[in-house]
Amino acid sequence: MERNRGGRPPKPEAERLDVPVVIRLTHALRDKLTRLGGPAWLRERIKRAKEPDRDRE
């Protein structure tokens, strides 16, 4: 008989947020990031951003 482990089931690999990133900001920029939506806002902006042309690098 399988044991009920309780809790939330694990998310699929593609949905896990398990890589922390540290950036340095001024207090003003940190406050603005918070007003804009914090980490969720930043993740969405990164997802929607176009990649730079590799030929220009």
Secondary structure, 3 states (H helix, E strand, C coil): CCCCCCCCCCCCHHHCCCCCCCCCCCHHHHHHHHHHCHHHHHHHHHHHCCCCCHHHC
